[in-house]
Amino acid sequence: MKFAIALYSPAHAPSSRRALLFAQAVLAGGHEIVRLFFYQDGVHSASSSIVTPQDEQDVAAQWRDFVTDNQLDGVVCIAAALRRGVLDADEARRYSRPAVNLAAPWELSGLGQLHDAVQSADRLICFGGP
């Protein structure tokens, strides 16, 4: 089965950890992840500026490692990211901002990428949200 997974909450929220565990179980079960789409506050999970307290799990780093190790398509909604100050080098340059806090394996793209993933997947699973 092919899954598209959308995450609406930041790395420190319990739903982010649940989403990561679900995604790991999907691959362990022999299924496929078409795309991981980080939207709304979920874009914070892709920020390299997150500093996790020593007594907590670094879920943002776990997401980064999971996407990298499994060569997954980790897409961060560009509109949500810009609104929350999550910028790659191109966007920081475009908006004359001094900081870059989004790097590989993440890719900034539009909401159309979520629509495309839904068309390719058998199931869309969403975590977090309003």
N, C-alpha and C positions, 0 to 999 in steps of 0.2 A: 504494500500500500504506500502511496505517496502522500506526504504531509507537507502543508505550509503552516508555519507557526508564526503567530504575531504576538509580540510582547509589548504591553502598554505601560508597564510599571518599571521603576528604576531598580538597579541591581540590589539595593538594600531592602527591597520589599520581599516578603515571603513568596509572592507569586512569581518573582523572577527565579528564585531557587527551584520552585516547583516546575517552572517551564524548562529549566535546564535539565532537571531529572527526567522529565517527560521526553525531551529531545534525546537524551542519552539512551533511554529505554527504547525509543523508536529505532535508533540505529542498532542497538543490541539485539532487537527482535528481527533484524533483517529487512526492515522497511527503509524507505528513502525520505529524506527531507529535501523538498524542492527549493525552499527558501525560508530563511529566518528574517522576519521583518520587524524592526524595532521602531515603534511609533509612540507619539505623545511622550510621556516621561520615560518610556523605555529607551529612548535615545541616550539617556545618561549611562546606560549599561555599556555603551561603546566608547565612552570618554576615557582617555588615558590620564585624566586629571583626578580621578577618584582615588582617595586615600582611605583604605579600610582600616578600622581599628584592629590592633593585633589580636584581640580576643574574638574576632568575627571572621567568617569566611569571606574571602575576596571573590564574590560572585562575578564581578565585572571581569576579573582576570580569568576566572573559570570559563566564562562565555568566550572570551578571546581565544583561549587555548582550545576550547571545544571546536570553534569555527575553524581555527587554523589546522588542528590535528586531523579533522575530518574533511578538510577542503570544501567547506560549505559556503553557500552564498549568504553572507550576512549583510543585509541591506538596512541602512538607517535612513528614515524619512528626512529628506533635506529640509522641508518646511519646518517640521518639528525640531530638528537639530538646530537650525539657525535661530529659531525663537528662544532656544535654551542655551545658546552659546557653545554648541558642539560643532566645531569647524575643522575641516580638513585644510590642507595647505592652499588649495585653489580658492576656497570660500573665504579664508582669512585674508588672502591677498585681494580678492574682489571687494571685500567690505572694509579693507584697511584696518584689520584687527591684528594685534601683536601676537596672539597666541593661537597655536594649533593643538587641538587635543583629540583628533581623530586620525588614526593611521590604520594601515593594514592590520587585520584582514577586512576591515569594515569598508563599505562603499556607500556614499551618499547618493540617493536617488529618490525619485518621486513615488507618490502613492500608486501610480500605474504599475509599479513593480509588485505591489501586493495583489492587485487585480490579476496581473499576469500569472502570479504564483497560484492563485485560486483556480485559474483556468487549467493549470497543469497538474494540480493536486487532486487527490481523492477526497481529502479532508482539510479544512482550515481549522486549526485549534488556536484559540486566543487566550491569553493570560493577562490578568490585571485589567485596568480600565477604570472608567468613572463609576 
